[in-house]
Amino acid sequence: MFFIRFLLMFFPIILFAEIKVPISFSATFVQKVTNPKKKQIRYTGDLVVNRSREFRWAYRTPTKREICGDGSRVRIIDHRLEQVVVYKVGSLLDLMQLLKRAKPYRGDIYLAKYHGTRYTLKLDKKKQIEQIAYTDEMENIINIHFHKVHYNTTPIAAAKLRCVVPKSYDVIKG
């Protein structure tokens, strides 16, 4: 009888456990994009994210590209094209919000809906984000696998979040 009371008392906590959302985190990543014809492209890089909606995704392969956000605008720097595109933040994926919205599904798998898109998240043994998968608006299957994940109790310094735009690059405001 004690076991049943204990289970009933803690079952809602286990069932509705949320993902721990850090103040900031950093990781390396491998992103695979598979189009509807099953052709796949693989990107690698690293990222840093603050809870305050500041982030920097640095793609290293197959082309060098940086995506930085400060909470109100996003810069996409394409080093191959020698250009930067600046957007106001709209429906861009906010990883911290995604973590906050995620609900347990099964074991270490969580589900979240954000701006009309369904995301599947997988946690590692430390209960930190390991993988995100979703289908984008062009029916591409996106799978992002994080490695060397570090959850931090303090924000990441602004200098590590900054994208440096060479003066010779064209700037396009969107």
C-alpha positions, 0 to 999 in steps of 0.5 A: 500500500505504501508503494502505491501511495508513493507512486501516486504521489510522485508519478505526476512529477515523473510524467510531466518532468521538464527538460533542465534549461541552462543559463547558457550552453555550448556544443559541437554539432553534426546537422544532417539535412535529408530532402524528399528525394533522400539526398543528404547533406551533412554540416558540422560546426559549433554553437553557443547559446544564452537564455537571453536569446543570444546565440552563435552557430558557426558552420565549418563544413562543407562551407563556412557560415555563421549565424548570430542573433542578439534577441532582436536581429539575426546575421547570416554570414556566408563566407563563400559568397562574401555577404551577410544578410541581416533579418529582424527576429521572426519565427527563428528557432529559439533553442531555449524556448524549445527546451522549455516547451518540451514534454516527455514522450518516452524515456529520454525522448521529448516532444515540443511544438514551436511555431507550428513545427513539431520537434523530437528531442533526445537527452543524454545520460546527464539529461542534457540535449543530445539531438533534435529532429524535425521536418522543415517547411520544404519537407526536409528532415533535419537532424542535429546531433550535439556533442561535447555539450556544456550546460553553464550556470552563467551567461556566455561572454558577448565576445564568444557570441559575436559574428565578425563581418569583414568590411569587404562583405556585401550587407543585405537587409531583409 
